[in-house]
Amino acid sequence: QVRLLVRAFAREYLPTCRFRSGYLPTQRHRETEAASTAAPLRTKMQTRAALARKNSHSLLTAGLDEQEAAEGNIELLYFTGWKSPAIHYRILDTEVWTDLPGEKFTEQNGGFFISIPGKGIEFVCNDGVPTGWDKAPGNQNYYIRKPGKYTLKNGTIEQQLSPPKPPTLVVATEVGSTTVCLSWNPPDGMPESEIGGYWIYRNDVVVHKLGVTRNLKDEKLKGAVEYKYEVSAVNVQGTESEKCDAIIVKTNVPGKPGPPAWLKVAATSPNFIELTWKPPMDLGGASVTAYSIYRSLQSQPEATAECVGTVISRDADGQDKTELSWKDTEVKQGESYSYQVSAIHLADGTMARTVSQAELVEEIKRKASNSLLSVEDGENEGPRCEAVVAKAQAMLKAPRLDDKDPHIMLQAFNWDSCYNKDGWYKVLSGQVPDMKEAGIDMVWLPPPSQCVDDRGYLPGRWYDLNSKYGTAEQLKSLISSMHESGISPIADIVINHRCAQEKDQDGKWTVFKQPDWERWAICRNDPSGLGQGAESTGQNIEYAPDIDHTNKKIQEDSKAYMKWLIEEIGFRAIRLDFVLGYGAWIQEQYVRSVGSPYAVAEYWHGDVQVLRNYINATKGVTAVYDFPVYYTLKNAIHSNDFGGLNCGGRLPGVMGSDPIRSVTFVENHDTCHLEVVGGKFGDNNQVCRAYAFLLTHCGVPSIFWSDWSDRGPQVRKELKALCQVRKSVGVHATSRVNIVASQWGLYAAYIDGTKGTIAFKMGGNDWSPGGGWAFKASGNDYAVWTKGGE
């Protein structure tokens, strides 16, 4: 008090030392501040708990109305690069400022500390000279308006909360054989605004970290076992309390295990069928140590299924397998079988099928836990899982970018296929034999998931396969028939954007289902203005919310969706829609996460270097639709000038520079109706000439549905003949091409396959390869010869 009186006297009688509130620093100080190297600093001042959350400006921002506060000390820990900083301040409700440079801080806890008595202060910090000032934005001063402990770091003042007390009255509200439900009250005397969450300990180990909710369902426990539970509170600054008094909960006697999860056909051949599965999601309160496999003929009811195998899933050391498999070698070639699997807590000797299994069963019994031994006989075996069907035949070989198979792709839909009155999947099922006969081995199907638009490119519920093209069962049946015919279905992956299924509490469409997301999933720069995620890593679109693919949850969900389509539904290759919309590095992760199947990306650009840059950005895991070849070939055929097809001895586009990643095409569902590309490719003769070029050359040629189906029997006949030539000679993505003529009126080349060579000519001028060649196919202004082949 004496010190303050002296300072007040000095300010009253020494005018050169007088400072007015809100006029700090003086002109000389501002000139000094302008020369300081310190960056502008930002202050967020808030109520005690909300301050720590950093989402309010209610207490400490410069210029706010002063608030009532009790007398006490303001303790400030200041973090700065200055070696001997000072604080220049006044007590609120007074006009008295400290002498420059102010009071010095003392070093403490890696920063600089000072304690100031009073209910609040207005202040600035300086370097102790003072030549450099640390002030709030707008050349304003810092304010602290109530006693307490604070830190000032990087321009932000944060109040330090007192350590929380432990929660009270922890109770078990419900107990099952595999679950325990807990509930508790908040710590005594702790404002709810300061509570950041709760940590739950089971047997002295943290098993759950929750938000502010005060109840928990602890799952996947063992039956007839005692568990110790403790709960601690954590404040909004992350400080944890002591744990509450422990409670002991004993789970109920175990019940039946649930059905095994993810049963699928891993491999087939004429001599065996191999199955794989995972343990049940609900173990029923005790371990699962064995599984029974049931089989019936597909043509017979499931009730006729018999147990044909046993898998012991625990080893002699007590370790349980998390990936299970079984191979059925008692099959008849060409026969279809239905399989189901059930989980068993503890196998008995009658279930063992070999001497070694019998010995292992006895060893497991001898070492069994109380949970296993307490299982009643009627609860030992759980229900069977959903059946899978498999045929004893050679399994479909999935295509790869690096294989040398003579692939032919068919885009099996057009812009209006979704409106077919018979259902598009049914239409395609009837066309599978014709596809097989032609040699088509890859079929691009329309987007499979439920969608807001009719055509499938504004997806909603990913895991709902009922769409305008047909039902989920019709799609699965179509895919099954394709597998049997050696055709790989291609999944159209539309995940750049997605449409919500429900409105949120503000009446906005931001609630997504299957998988479940909210506003956090939408990019914050999405044109809708609804996003709370990170900025988009690609181009924005206006017709659906742009999804934040930098979010780890979205990445996990996207990978899981693609894995489900491939492993469960039966797709064998993927097309990535609108890859301009999100980062190529993310797409690379997605493709690799599902085993790097054949993948082709829709990157609509006519510059080959742009496409090559994209391919390099994905580290080569994707092919692209070769738009440069599309534009060049269309111009050549319309003008009868084929000079553009020879680029210094190489073909144009990606086809000429990286053919393994080139998917060539004449038309697709976009180009066929968009005037931006100058309308449709051409008439029947021009289209057949273009396909003759693509089907006899390197890259992977793609036939458009409307060209395959809607141009009449003559076009279909020519396309089939060209496909069969490609297959018989073994022309593949990287086949060598030797161009011998490329001029007005004539293009001619030799193309090597794995089984022979093709000689190809198109244009109005005459040309032939000479003797020794077999004439195989022809049409308006094109001809194909082969040497070798089948």
C-alpha positions in Angstrom: 0.0 0.0 0.0 2.9 2.4 0.8 4.4 1.6 -2.6 1.1 2.4 -4.3 0.7 5.7 -2.4 4.2 6.7 -3.4 3.4 6.0 -7.1 0.1 7.9 -6.8 2.0 10.9 -5.4 4.5 10.8 -8.2 1.8 10.8 -10.8 0.0 13.7 -9.2 3.0 15.9 -8.9 5.2 14.7 -11.7 3.2 15.4 -15.0 5.9 13.7 -17.2 5.0 10.4 -15.6 1.3 10.6 -15.9 -0.6 7.9 -18.0 -4.2 7.8 -18.8 -6.2 4.5 -19.0 -6.6 3.4 -22.6 -3.6 5.6 -23.7 -0.8 3.1 -23.4 1.9 3.2 -24.5 2.9 6.8 -25.3 3.9 8.0 -28.7 7.5 7.2 -27.9 6.4 3.7 -26.9 4.5 3.2 -30.1 7.5 4.2 -32.1 9.5 1.7 -30.1 6.8 -1.0 -30.7 6.9 -0.4 -34.4 10.6 -1.3 -34.4 10.0 -4.5 -32.4 10.4 -7.8 -34.1 7.6 -9.4 -32.1 4.7 -10.6 -34.2 1.2 -9.4 -33.5 -0.4 -11.5 -30.7 -4.0 -12.6 -30.3 -5.8 -12.8 -26.9 -8.9 -14.8 -26.2 -10.3 -14.0 -22.7 -13.2 -16.1 -21.4 -15.2 -17.3 -18.4 -13.2 -19.6 -16.2 -14.0 -22.9 -17.9 -14.9 -21.6 -21.3 -11.6 -19.8 -21.3 -9.8 -23.1 -21.2 -12.0 -24.4 -24.0 -10.9 -21.4 -26.1 -14.4 -20.8 -27.6 -15.6 -17.7 -25.9 -14.6 -14.0 -25.5 -16.7 -13.4 -22.4 -14.1 -12.4 -19.8 -10.7 -11.2 -20.8 -10.9 -9.5 -24.1 -9.6 -5.9 -24.3 -12.4 -3.3 -24.0 -15.1 -5.6 -22.4 -17.2 -4.4 -19.5 -15.6 -5.1 -16.1 -17.2 -7.9 -14.0 -17.6 -8.4 -10.4 -14.8 -10.3 -8.7 -13.6 -11.0 -5.2 -10.4 -9.6 -3.9 -7.3 -11.9 -4.2 -4.1 -12.5 -6.1 -3.6 -12.6 -9.8 -0.8 -15.1 -10.5 0.5 -14.9 -14.1 3.0 -17.3 -15.7 4.4 -15.6 -18.9 6.2 -17.5 -21.7 8.4 -15.4 -23.9 11.7 -15.3 -25.6 12.8 -12.2 -23.7 15.4 -12.7 -21.1 14.1 -10.3 -18.4 10.6 -9.3 -19.2 8.4 -6.9 -17.2 4.7 -6.2 -16.8 3.4 -2.7 -16.9 -0.1 -2.6 -15.3 -2.8 -0.9 -13.4 -5.3 -2.3 -10.9 -8.8 -2.1 -12.4 -10.9 0.7 -10.9 -7.8 2.8 -10.4 -5.9 5.2 -12.7 -2.5 4.3 -11.3 0.0 2.6 -13.6 3.4 1.1 -12.6 6.5 3.0 -13.5 8.1 2.0 -16.7 9.2 -0.7 -17.6 6.9 -2.1 -14.8 7.5 -4.9 -12.3 10.0 -7.6 -13.3 8.9 -11.3 -13.6 10.9 -14.0 -11.9 11.9 -17.2 -13.7 9.7 -20.2 -12.8 8.6 -23.5 -14.4 10.2 -22.7 -17.8 8.6 -19.2 -17.9 8.4 -16.0 -15.9 6.1 -15.6 -12.9 4.5 -12.7 -11.0 1.8 -12.4 -8.4 -0.2 -9.2 -8.2 -2.8 -8.5 -5.5 -6.1 -7.2 -6.7 -9.4 -8.1 -8.3 -8.2 -7.4 -11.9 -5.5 -5.8 -14.0 -5.1 -4.0 -17.3 -1.5 -4.6 -18.6 1.0 -5.0 -21.3 4.3 -6.9 -21.2 7.7 -5.7 -22.5 11.3 -6.8 -22.8 12.3 -5.0 -19.5 14.0 -2.0 -21.2 11.4 -1.3 -22.6 12.0 -1.3 -26.3 9.7 -4.2 -27.3 6.0 -4.5 -26.4 3.7 -7.5 -26.2 0.2 -6.2 -26.7 -3.3 -7.5 -27.7 -4.5 -7.1 -31.3 -5.5 -3.6 -32.5 -2.8 -2.0 -30.3 -5.0 -2.7 -27.3 -4.0 -3.8 -23.8 -4.5 -7.2 -22.1 -7.1 -7.5 -19.3 -7.6 -10.0 -16.5 -10.8 -9.3 -14.7 -10.8 -11.7 -11.7 -8.2 -13.3 -9.3 -6.8 -16.7 -10.2 -3.9 -18.4 -11.9 -3.2 -17.6 -15.5 -0.7 -18.2 -18.3 0.1 -15.9 -21.2 1.7 -17.7 -24.1 1.7 -16.8 -27.8 -0.8 -14.0 -27.3 -3.4 -16.2 -25.5 -4.3 -15.8 -21.8 -5.6 -19.0 -20.3 -6.9 -19.5 -16.7 -5.5 -22.5 -14.9 -8.3 -24.5 -13.3 -8.0 -26.2 -10.0 -7.4 -30.0 -10.1 -10.8 -31.8 -10.2 -12.2 -34.0 -7.5 -13.1 -37.6 -8.2 -16.7 -38.5 -9.3 -19.1 -39.7 -6.7 -21.6 -42.5 -6.3 -20.4 -44.9 -9.0 -22.8 -47.7 -9.4 -23.5 -50.7 -11.7 -27.0 -50.2 -13.1 -27.1 -53.4 -15.1 -25.0 -56.6 -15.3 -25.1 -59.3 -18.0 -22.8 -62.1 -18.9 -20.8 -59.9 -21.3 -21.7 -56.4 -20.3 -21.7 -54.1 -17.3 -23.5 -50.7 -17.3 -22.1 -48.0 -15.0 -23.4 -44.6 -13.9 -22.0 -41.9 -11.6 -22.4 -38.4 -10.4 -20.1 -35.4 -11.1 -17.4 -34.3 -8.6 -18.8 -32.4 -5.6 -18.5 -28.6 -6.0 -17.1 -28.7 -9.6 -19.0 -26.6 -12.1 -20.2 -28.7 -15.0 -18.6 -26.1 -17.4 -15.2 -27.2 -16.1 -15.7 -30.9 -16.7 -13.9 -32.2 -19.8 -14.8 -35.8 -19.4 -14.3 -39.1 -17.5 -11.8 -41.9 -17.6 -13.0 -45.4 -16.7 -10.6 -47.9 -15.2 -11.2 -51.7 -15.4 -8.8 -53.7 -13.2 -6.5 -50.7 -12.9 -6.3 -50.1 -16.7 -7.9 -47.2 -18.5 -10.4 -48.8 -20.9 -12.6 -45.9 -21.9 -12.1 -42.1 -22.2 -15.5 -40.4 -22.4 -16.8 -36.9 -22.8 -19.2 -35.3 -20.3 -21.6 -38.3 -20.4 -22.0 -40.0 -17.0 -22.8 -43.5 -18.0 -21.1 -46.4 -19.8 -21.9 -49.8 -21.2 -18.7 -51.9 -20.9 -18.9 -54.8 -23.4 -17.1 -57.9 -24.6 -16.5 -59.1 -21.0 -16.2 -62.7 -19.7 -19.0 -64.3 -17.8 -18.8 -65.3 -14.1 -15.8 -63.0 -13.6 -15.2 -60.2 -11.1 -14.2 -56.8 -12.4 -12.9 -53.8 -10.5 -14.2 -50.4 -11.8 -12.9 -46.9 -10.9 -13.8 -43.6 -12.5 -11.8 -40.3 -12.6 -12.8 -36.9 -13.8 -10.8 -34.8 -16.2 -11.2 -31.0 -16.5 -11.3 -29.1 -19.7 -7.5 -28.5 -19.5 -6.8 -32.2 -19.3 -6.0 -32.5 -15.6 -7.1 -35.8 -14.1 -8.5 -36.2 -10.6 -7.9 -39.1 -8.2 -9.9 -42.2 -8.9 -13.1 -42.7 -7.1 -13.6 -45.6 -4.6 -13.6 -48.9 -6.5 -16.6 -51.1 -7.0 -16.5 -54.8 -7.7 -18.9 -56.2 -10.2 -19.3 -59.9 -11.1 -20.8 -60.7 -14.5 -23.5 -63.3 -15.0 -23.0 -66.9 -16.1 -22.1 -67.1 -19.8 -24.7 -67.7 -22.5 -24.6 -68.7 -26.1 -22.0 -67.1 -28.3 -23.2 -65.1 -31.3 -22.9 -66.3 -34.9 -19.4 -66.1 -36.5 -18.7 -62.9 -38.4 -17.7 -62.3 -42.0 -18.0 -65.8 -43.4 -16.9 -65.8 -47.0 -15.6 -68.0 -49.8 -11.8 -67.4 -50.0 -11.1 -69.7 -52.9 -12.6 -72.4 -55.1 -11.4 -75.0 -57.5 -12.9 -78.1 -59.1 -11.4 -80.1 -56.1 -12.0 -77.9 -53.1 -13.9 -74.9 -51.6 -12.1 -72.8 -48.9 -13.9 -70.7 -46.3 -12.7 -68.0 -44.0 -14.5 -66.2 -41.1 -13.9 -64.3 -37.8 -15.0 -64.8 -34.2 -18.5 -63.7 -33.2 -19.0 -60.1 -32.2 -20.6 -61.3 -29.0 -18.7 -64.2 -27.4 -21.5 -64.8 -24.9 -19.4 -64.2 -21.8 -16.8 -66.9 -22.4 -14.1 -67.8 -24.9 -14.9 -69.5 -28.2 -12.5 -72.4 -28.7 -14.1 -74.3 -31.6 -16.4 -74.0 -34.6 -18.7 -76.4 -36.5 -19.1 -76.2 -40.3 -22.4 -77.2 -41.8 -23.0 -77.9 -45.5 -25.9 -78.6 -47.8 -26.4 -78.6 -51.5 -27.6 -75.2 -52.7 -30.6 -76.9 -54.3 -31.7 -78.3 -50.9 -33.2 -76.5 -47.8 -30.8 -75.3 -45.1 -32.5 -77.7 -42.6 -30.8 -80.6 -44.5 -27.3 -79.2 -43.7 -25.0 -81.6 -41.9 -21.9 -80.9 -39.8 -19.0 -81.7 -42.1 -16.1 -80.2 -40.2 -14.7 -78.9 -36.9 -12.1 -76.2 -36.4 -10.3 -75.9 -33.0 -9.5 -72.2 -32.7 -7.4 -72.3 -29.5 -3.9 -73.7 -29.4 -2.3 -75.6 -26.5 -0.9 -72.3 -25.0 -4.4 -70.9 -24.7 -4.2 -68.4 -27.6 -7.3 -67.9 -29.6 -7.2 -67.3 -33.4 -8.8 -64.2 -34.8 -8.7 -65.4 -38.4 -10.3 -68.8 -39.1 -10.3 -70.9 -42.2 -11.4 -74.4 -43.4 -11.1 -76.2 -46.7 -13.8 -78.6 -47.9 -12.1 -81.3 -50.1 -15.1 -83.5 -50.3 -16.8 -81.6 -53.2 -18.0 -82.6 -56.7 -16.8 -80.5 -59.7 -19.5 -78.1 -60.9 -21.7 -78.6 -57.8 -22.9 -75.6 -55.7 -22.9 -75.9 -51.9 -24.3 -73.8 -49.1 -22.2 -73.3 -45.9 -22.9 -72.1 -42.4 -20.6 -72.0 -39.3 -21.5 -71.9 -35.6 -19.3 -71.0 -32.6 -18.7 -73.3 -29.6 -17.5 -72.4 -26.2 -15.9 -75.7 -25.3 -15.6 -78.6 -27.7 -15.9 -82.2 -26.4 -14.2 -85.3 -27.7 -17.0 -86.4 -29.9 -16.5 -83.3 -32.1 -12.8 -84.1 -32.8 -12.2 -85.5 -36.3 -8.6 -86.5 -35.9 -6.4 -87.8 -33.1 -4.5 -84.5 -32.8 -7.8 -82.6 -32.5 -8.9 -84.9 -29.7 -5.7 -84.4 -27.8 -6.0 -80.6 -28.3 -9.6 -80.6 -27.0 -8.5 -82.4 -23.9 -5.7 -80.0 -23.3 -8.0 -77.0 -23.7 -10.5 -78.6 -21.2 -7.7 -79.1 -18.7 -6.6 -75.4 -18.9 -10.1 -74.0 -19.2 -11.1 -70.9 -17.2 -13.9 -70.6 -14.7 -15.9 -68.8 -17.4 -15.7 -71.7 -19.8 -16.3 -74.3 -17.1 -19.5 -72.5 -16.0 -21.1 -72.7 -19.4 -24.3 -74.8 -19.3 -24.7 -77.6 -21.9 -27.6 -75.8 -23.6 -25.6 -72.6 -24.0 -22.4 -74.2 -25.4 -23.1 -73.8 -29.1 -24.4 -70.6 -30.7 -26.6 -70.0 -33.7 -25.3 -70.6 -37.2 -24.2 -67.6 -39.3 -25.8 -66.5 -42.6 -25.1 -69.0 -45.3 -22.7 -68.5 -48.2 -22.9 -70.3 -51.5 -19.9 -71.6 -53.5 -19.4 -73.6 -56.6 -16.6 -76.2 -57.0 -14.9 -74.6 -60.0 -11.8 -72.6 -60.9 -12.0 -69.2 -59.1 -12.2 -66.0 -61.1 -8.8 -64.4 -61.6 -8.9 -60.7 -60.7 -7.3 -58.4 -63.2 -4.1 -56.4 -62.3 -2.4 -53.4 -63.9 0.8 -55.4 -64.3 -0.6 -58.6 -65.8 -0.3 -59.4 -69.5 -3.8 -60.7 -70.1 -5.7 -59.5 -73.2 -8.4 -57.6 -71.2 -11.5 -56.1 -72.8 -13.7 -53.8 -70.7 -17.4 -53.1 -71.2 -19.1 -50.1 -69.7 -22.4 -51.9 -69.0 -24.8 -48.9 -68.8 -25.5 -45.6 -70.4 -27.1 -42.3 -69.2 -30.6 -43.7 -69.2 -30.1 -47.3 -68.1 -31.6 -46.5 -64.7 -35.0 -46.0 -66.3 -35.3 -49.5 -67.9 -38.7 -50.8 -66.9 -37.4 -54.4 -66.4 -34.6 -53.4 -64.0 -31.1 -52.9 -65.3 -29.4 -55.7 -63.4 -31.9 -58.1 -64.9 -31.1 -56.9 -68.4 -27.4 -57.3 -67.8 -27.9 -60.8 -66.4 -29.4 -61.9 -69.7 -26.4 -60.4 -71.6 -23.7 -62.3 -69.6 -23.4 -65.2 -72.0 -23.0 -62.9 -75.0 -20.2 -61.0 -73.1 -18.5 -64.2 -72.3 -18.6 -65.4 -76.0 -17.1 -62.1 -77.2 -14.2 -62.4 -74.7 -15.2 -59.4 -72.5 -13.6 -60.1 -69.1 -14.1 -56.7 -67.3 -17.5 -55.1 -66.9 -17.9 -51.6 -65.4 -21.2 -51.6 -63.5 -23.1 -48.4 -62.5 -22.6 -47.0 -59.0 -24.1 -49.6 -56.6 -25.3 -47.7 -53.6 -28.5 -46.0 -52.7 -28.5 -42.5 -54.3 -30.4 -39.2 -54.2 -30.3 -39.0 -58.0 -31.4 -41.7 -60.4 -28.1 -42.4 -62.0 -26.1 -43.2 -58.9 -23.6 -40.3 -58.8 -25.1 -38.5 -55.7 -24.7 -41.4 -53.2 -26.4 -41.5 -49.8 -26.3 -44.8 -47.8 -23.2 -46.6 -49.0 -24.2 -50.0 -47.6 -27.7 -49.9 -49.1 -27.4 -51.6 -52.5 -31.0 -51.0 -53.6 -31.0 -48.4 -56.4 -32.7 -47.4 -59.6 -30.8 -50.1 -61.4 -32.3 -52.9 -59.2 -32.3 -54.6 -55.8 -29.3 -55.7 -53.8 -30.2 -59.3 -54.5 -30.4 -58.7 -58.2 -26.9 -57.1 -58.1 -25.5 -60.0 -56.2 -27.0 -62.5 -58.6 -25.6 -60.6 -61.6 -22.1 -60.6 -60.0 -22.3 -64.3 -59.3 -23.2 -65.1 -62.9 -20.3 -62.9 -64.0 -17.9 -64.8 -61.8 -19.1 -68.1 -63.3 -18.4 -66.7 -66.7 -14.9 -65.4 -65.9 -15.9 -61.7 -66.0 -14.6 -59.3 -63.3 -17.2 -56.7 -62.2 -15.8 -53.2 -61.7 -17.2 -51.1 -58.9 -17.9 -47.5 -59.6 -16.5 -45.8 -56.4 -18.2 -42.4 -55.9 -16.9 -41.1 -52.6 -15.6 -37.6 -53.3 -19.1 -36.2 -52.4 -22.1 -37.6 -50.6 -25.7 -36.6 -49.8 -27.1 -36.5 -46.2 -30.2 -38.5 -45.3 -31.6 -36.4 -42.5 -31.8 -32.8 -41.3 -29.9 -31.7 -38.3 -31.3 -29.7 -35.4 -30.9 -26.5 -37.4 -32.9 -27.9 -40.3 -29.9 -28.5 -42.5 -29.2 -31.7 -44.5 -26.0 -32.7 -42.7 -26.9 -36.1 -41.0 -25.4 -39.0 -43.0 -26.3 -42.6 -42.6 -24.4 -45.9 -43.4 -21.8 -44.8 -42.4 -22.9 -42.2 -39.9 -21.4 -38.7 -40.2 -22.3 -35.1 -39.4 -21.1 -31.6 -40.3 -17.6 -32.5 -39.4 -17.4 -34.7 -42.5 -18.1 -31.8 -44.9 -15.2 -29.6 -46.1 -15.3 -26.2 -44.6 -14.9 -24.5 -48.0 -17.8 -26.5 -49.4 -20.1 -24.1 -51.4 -23.0 -25.0 -49.1 -21.3 -23.2 -46.2 -22.3 -26.1 -43.8 -18.9 -27.8 -43.5 -16.8 -28.0 -40.3 -14.0 -30.2 -41.7 -10.7 -29.3 -43.3 -10.5 -27.6 -46.6 -10.9 -29.7 -49.7 -7.8 -31.3 -51.2 -9.2 -30.9 -54.7 -11.9 -29.2 -56.7 -15.3 -28.3 -55.1 -18.6 -29.3 -56.6 -21.9 -27.6 -56.1 -24.4 -30.4 -56.4 -23.5 -32.4 -53.2 -21.5 -31.9 -50.0 -17.7 -32.2 -50.6 -16.3 -34.8 -48.1 -13.2 -34.1 -46.0 -11.0 -37.1 -47.0 -8.2 -35.9 -44.7 -10.3 -36.9 -41.8 -9.1 -40.3 -40.3 -12.6 -41.5 -39.6 -13.7 -40.9 -43.2 -10.6 -42.6 -44.5 -11.3 -45.6 -42.4 -14.9 -45.7 -43.5 -14.0 -45.3 -47.2 -11.5 -48.2 -47.0 -14.0 -50.4 -45.2 -16.7 -49.6 -47.8 -14.3 -50.5 -50.7 -13.2 -53.7 -48.9 -16.8 -54.7 -48.4 -17.7 -54.2 -52.1 -14.7 -56.4 -53.1 -14.6 -59.0 -50.4 -18.3 -59.4 -49.6 -20.2 -58.3 -52.7 -17.8 -59.7 -55.3 -16.4 -56.7 -57.3 -12.9 -57.5 -58.6 -11.8 -54.1 -59.9 -12.6 -50.4 -59.2 -13.3 -47.2 -61.0 -12.6 -44.0 -59.1 -15.2 -41.3 -59.9 -14.2 -37.6 -60.1 -10.6 -37.9 -58.8 -10.2 -34.1 -59.3 -12.2 -33.7 -56.1 -9.8 -35.1 -53.5 -6.1 -35.7 -53.1 -4.3 -38.3 -55.3 -2.3 -39.4 -52.3 -5.5 -40.3 -50.5 -6.7 -42.3 -53.5 -3.4 -44.2 -53.5 -4.0 -45.2 -49.9 -7.6 -46.4 -50.7 -6.5 -48.5 -53.7 -3.6 -50.1 -51.7 -5.9 -50.7 -48.7 -7.9 -53.3 -50.8 -5.0 -55.1 -52.2 -4.2 -52.9 -55.3 -6.8 -54.4 -57.7 -7.1 -53.1 -61.2 -8.1 -49.4 -60.8 -9.0 -46.8 -63.3 -9.6 -43.1 -62.6 -11.9 -40.6 -64.2 -9.6 -37.6 -64.8 -11.2 -35.7 -67.7 -8.3 -33.9 -69.4 -6.9 -33.8 -72.9 -3.3 -33.1 -72.0 -1.3 -36.3 -71.6 1.2 -34.6 -69.3 -1.6 -33.6 -66.9 -2.7 -37.3 -66.8 0.9 -38.5 -66.3 1.3 -36.1 -63.4 -1.8 -37.5 -61.8 -0.6 -41.1 -62.3 2.7 -40.2 -60.7 0.9 -38.6 -57.8 -0.9 -41.9 -57.1 2.5 -43.7 -57.4 1.2 -45.6 -60.4 -1.6 -47.5 -58.6 -4.3 -46.3 -61.1 -4.9 -46.3 -64.8 -6.7 -43.4 -66.4 -9.3 -43.0 -69.2 -7.2 -41.9 -72.1 -8.9 -38.7 -73.2 -6.0 -37.5 -75.3 -6.4 -40.7 -77.5 -10.2 -40.1 -77.6 -9.8 -36.6 -79.0 -7.0 -37.5 -81.4 -8.7 -40.6 -82.7 -12.0 -38.9 -83.2 -10.4 -36.1 -85.2 -8.4 -38.6 -87.3 -11.4 -40.7 -88.3 -13.5 -37.7 -89.1 -10.8 -36.1 -91.2 -9.3 -39.3 -92.7 -5.9 -37.9 -91.7 -4.0 -40.2 -89.4 -0.8 -38.3 -88.9 -1.8 -37.4 -85.3 -1.7 -41.1 -84.4 2.1 -41.2 -84.8 4.0 -39.1 -82.2 7.6 -39.8 -83.2 7.1 -43.5 -83.6 4.8 -43.7 -80.6 1.0 -43.6 -80.2 -0.6 -40.5 -78.8 -1.8 -40.0 -75.2 -1.1 -42.3 -72.3 -1.4 -45.1 -74.7 1.9 -44.1 -76.2 3.8 -43.2 -73.1 2.5 -45.5 -70.4 0.1 -48.0 -72.0 -0.2 -50.2 -68.9 -2.2 -47.3 -67.4 -4.2 -46.4 -70.5 -7.9 -47.3 -70.7 -9.0 -46.3 -74.3 -12.6 -45.7 -75.3 -14.8 -44.4 -78.1 -17.6 -43.1 -76.0 -18.9 -43.2 -72.4 -22.0 -42.1 -70.5 -20.8 -38.5 -70.3 -19.4 -37.9 -73.8 -22.4 -39.5 -75.5 -24.7 -36.6 -74.5 -22.5 -33.6 -73.8 -22.0 -31.0 -76.5 -18.8 -29.9 -74.9 -17.0 -32.7 -76.8 -18.7 -31.9 -80.0 -21.5 -34.5 -79.8 -21.4 -38.3 -80.3 -18.3 -39.9 -81.8 -19.8 -40.6 -85.2 -21.9 -43.0 -87.3 -21.8 -46.8 -87.2 -18.9 -47.0 -89.7 -16.8 -44.4 -87.9 -17.5 -46.1 -84.5 -16.5 -49.5 -85.7 -13.3 -48.2 -87.3 -12.4 -46.6 -84.0 -13.0 -49.8 -82.1 -11.0 -51.7 -84.6 -8.0 -49.5 -83.8 -8.5 -49.8 -80.0 -9.2 -53.5 -79.8 -6.1 -54.4 -81.8 -3.7 -52.0 -80.0 -2.1 -51.7 -76.5 -3.8 -50.3 -73.5 -7.1 -51.7 -72.2 -10.0 -51.0 -74.6 -13.4 -50.1 -73.2 -16.6 -50.7 -75.2 -19.6 -48.4 -74.4 -22.9 -50.1 -73.8 -24.8 -48.0 -76.4 -22.3 -49.0 -79.1 -22.4 -52.7 -78.0 -26.2 -52.9 -77.7 -28.0 -50.1 -79.6 -26.3 -49.8 -83.0 -27.8 -52.9 -84.5 -26.7 -56.5 -85.2 -23.9 -55.6 -87.7 -22.0 -53.4 -85.2 -22.4 -56.1 -82.5 -21.0 -58.7 -85.0 -18.0 -56.6 -85.9 -17.2 -55.8 -82.3 -17.4 -59.5 -81.4 -15.0 -60.4 -84.2 -12.5 -57.8 -83.1 -12.7 -58.9 -79.5 -12.0 -62.5 -80.5 -9.0 -61.5 -82.6 -7.5 -59.6 -79.6 -8.1 -62.7 -77.4 -6.7 -65.2 -79.9 -3.5 -63.3 -80.5 -3.1 -62.2 -76.9 -2.8 -58.5 -77.4 -2.4 -56.9 -74.0 -1.9 -53.5 -72.4 1.9 -53.3 -73.1 1.9 -55.1 -76.5 4.6 -53.6 -78.8 3.2 -51.5 -81.7 5.2 -50.9 -84.9 3.6 -48.1 -86.9 4.4 -48.4 -90.6 2.1 -45.8 -92.1 0.3 -42.7 -90.6 -0.8 -40.2 -93.2 -3.8 -38.8 -94.9 -6.0 -41.8 -96.0 -3.9 -44.5 -94.3 -2.8 -45.8 -90.9 -1.1 -49.2 -90.7 0.7 -51.0 -87.9 1.9 -54.4 -86.6 1.0 -55.3 -83.0 2.6 -58.2 -81.1 0.6 -60.4 -78.7 1.7 -63.2 -76.5 0.5 -65.8 -79.0 1.0 -64.1 -82.4 1.0 -60.8 -84.3 -1.8 -58.5 -85.7 -1.5 -56.5 -88.9 -4.0 -53.6 -88.9 -5.0 -51.0 -91.5 -7.6 -48.2 -91.6 -8.3 -45.4 -94.0 -9.4 -45.2 -97.6 -6.0 -46.0 -99.2 -4.9 -49.6 -99.9 -2.4 -51.5 -97.8 -1.8 -55.2 -96.9 0.9 -57.0 -94.9 1.7 -59.4 -97.8 1.7 -63.2 -97.9 1.6 -65.5 -94.9 -1.1 -63.6 -93.0 -4.6 -64.8 -92.2 -7.4 -62.3 -92.9 -9.6 -62.2 -89.7 -11.9 -59.1 -89.7 -12.9 -56.1 -91.7 -15.4 -53.3 -92.0 -15.8 -49.9 -93.6 -12.2 -48.7 -94.2 -10.4 -51.1 -91.8 -9.0 -54.6 -92.0 -7.2 -57.0 -89.6 -4.8 -59.9 -90.4 -3.1 -62.2 -87.9 0.0 -64.5 -87.9 0.0 -67.1 -85.2 -2.6 -67.0 -82.5 -5.3 -69.5 -81.6 
